[in-house]
Amino acid sequence: MRRLLVDIAHTLVPPKGDRHGPLPPLMLALTLVTGLVDAVSFLGLGQVFVANMTGNVALLGFALAGAGGLSAPASLVSLASFLAGAVAGGRFGARFAAHRGRLLASALALQAGLVAAALVVALVAHDTVGPPGRYTLIVALGLAMGMQTAVARRIGVPDLTTTVLTQTLTGLASDSAPTGGDDPRPGRRILSVLAMVLGALVGALLLDAGLAVVLGVALALLVVAAAVTRRLAATDAAWIRP
């Protein structure tokens, strides 16, 4: 238990000299954003994921089989947008390969711009988005989440991918004491899962107030994360290096 609590504390408030510096709590903030955004897309845009591509591909298969309430075109547009965002994130990763702080700050600024564009669409539509507005939101959010996933992958903080939890949950179970394992990061893995659940929970609860409210919360988190990252990256600390 002590090891778990220490790992949680060090993830939320990294100790001085930690290899990843402030990146773990920033990755948790992005995981929270993922939950918010997928609440918007799945509950507000017609059962389509813009961040969880495993779920989205499964929904595509269900839609092609004729399952009610699902849209194959929406899933395809989301998938294409996510991949395009991942390509952009990969280009950012190549451009800022030597400086993780600048990479994250630059990507967050662009991601915030995409979420801001989605927020404007939701405000203009007064949350009654028709097909054009729906697909615009899917594209903007898919691009944002694809970029986030690619950048998080390039940054490489263990167990904090911000969008994919399957491997995190697998590691949490397979490395646990009942299996004879020695989980090196139990607290971090649990926090990652809780951040996603919290984002989805808050997004679902706020959705009654409108898509724009949830998107506004996600945008605020991204803006704060971008500002904090830019400020902290203006150093020569060890964590900025890949």
N, C-alpha and C positions, 0 to 999 in steps of 0.2 A: 504493500500500500504506500509506503514511504517513497519508493521508487516512482510509482505512478504519480503521486502528488508533486514530486520534484520535477518530473518530466513535464507535467502540466504547467507548473510555474515557469520553467525555463522556456517553454514554448510561447507563453503569453508575454513574459518579460525576459528576453534572452540575456544571459549573463555577459558581462564585459569580456570581450575576446572570443565570443562564440563564432564559429566558422561562418555561420549564415547571418550573423548580426540581427538586424530588425526584420529580416525577410519572413520568418515563421509567422509572426502576428499579422503581417501584411498579406500573406497567403491565406490566412484564416479569414481576413476581411473579404478577400475575393471569393472564397468559398461561400461566405454569407451572401454575397451578391449573386452567385450562381443560383442559390435557393430562391431568392427573390425573383430573378429573371425567369426561371423555369416555372414559377407559380404564375407569372403573367402569361407565359406562352401556353402552358398546358390548360390552365383554368380559364384564361381570358381570351385566348386566340384559337380555341377549338382543338384541344387535345393534340398538341404538337410540342415537342421539346426543341429548344434552341441551344442547350448546353449539353444535355445528356444524349449523346449520339447513339449509345447502345440502345437506350429506350426508343429513340426516334427511329432507328432502323427496324426495330421490332414493330413499332406502330405502322411503319410503311408496309411491312409484310401483312399485318392485320388488315390494313386498308385495301391492299390489292386483293385480299381474299374476300372483300365485301363486308367487313365488319362495320356495323352502324356507327355513325358519329365521327368517323375518322376520314381524313383527307389525304390521299396519296400525293397530290400536287403540293400540299402544304408541307408534308414531310420531305419531299424532294427539294423544295425550295430551301427549307431549313438546312438540309444536309449540304446543298451546294453553297449556301451562304457561310456555313460553319467552315467548310473546307477552304473557301476563299479567304476567310479571316485567318485560318491557320497558315495559309501561304504568306499572308501579310505579316503574321507574327514570326514566321520563319525568317523573313527578310529583315525584320527588326533584330532578330537574334543574331543574324550574320553581321549586321551593321554595327551592333554594340556588343560584339562577342567578348570583348575584353573588359566590359564594365557592366556588371549586373544591375547596378543602381540606375544608370542612365537607360538601360534597356527597359526596366520596369517602369520608370517614370515616363518615358516617351510612349510606351505602349498604353499605359493607363490614361494618358492625356487623350490619345486617339480613341480609346475605348469609351471614355467619358463623353467624347463628342458624338459617338454613335448612339449611346444611350440617351443623350440630350436630344438627338434627332428623333428618336422613338418617342420621347416624352412630348415633343412638340406635336407630333402626329396624333398622339392620344389626346392632348389638350384641344387641338383643332377639331377632332372628331367627337369631342365630349364623351369619350368612352363608348360610343356607338359605332365602332369601326366596321365598315363594309369590306368587301373583298379587296379593293385597292389598298385601303389603310391596313388591313390585316396582313397582307403580304409585305407591305412596306415595313411594318413592325417586325415581322419574321426575319426579313433580310437584314435590317439594322442590328437586331439583337443576335442573330446568328453570326454575323460578321464579328461583333464584339466578343462573343463567347469563344469563337474559333481562335481569335487573336489571343485572348486570355489563356486558353489552354496551351497554345503553342509556346507562348512566352514563359508560362509556368514550367513547362517541360524543359525549356532551355535553361532557366534559372536553376532548376534541379535541387530544390529543397526536398529531402526525402519525406515521403508520405503526405505531401501537401501539393497535390496536382490541381486543386481548386475545383475540378469538375467531375473527376472520375473517382468513385469510392470502392469499386469492386476489389481492386488490389489491396486497398487500405483495409477493408473488412476481412479479406482473406488473410492478410498478414497478422491482423489482430487476433484471429482465431487460430491460425496454424502455428504462430510463434508463442502461444499462450502456455501457461504452466501445465494445464492438463495434457498437452501434447509433449511435454518435456522440453519445450522451447524456452528461449530466453529473449523475450521481446525487448528490443533496445529502445523503442519509442512508444510505449503503450498510451501515455498521456496525449502525445501529439496525434496519434491515430484516432483516439476517442474525440478529441477536440475537433478534428476535421469532420467527423461524422456529425457531431452536435452542431457545428456551424452550418452545415448544409440543412439539417433538420430545422434549425432555428430560422434560417432564411426562408425556407419553404413555408414554415408555420406563420411567420410574420407576413409574408407575401399573401398567403391565403386569407388571413384575417383582415388585411388591409384592402383586399380586392373589392370588398363591398363598397369601399369609398371611391373606387375607380382605378383603372389601370394607371392613370397619371400619378396617383399617390404612391403606388408601389415603385414605379419607375423613378419617381423623384427621390425616394429613399435610396434606391440603388445608385442613382447618380451622385447623391450626396456622399455616399461611402467611397465611390470612385474618386471624387474630387479631393476628399480628405486624404485618401491613400496616395494619390498622385502628388499632392503638396508635401506630405510627410516624406515620401520617397525622394523627391527632388531635393528637399532640404538635407536629408541624411546622406544622400549620395554625393554631396559636395565635400567629400573627405577622401582620404587615402586609406580608409580602413580596409582590413583584409577581406571583409565580406563582399566587397564590390567586385572582386576578381572571380572568374569562373572556376 
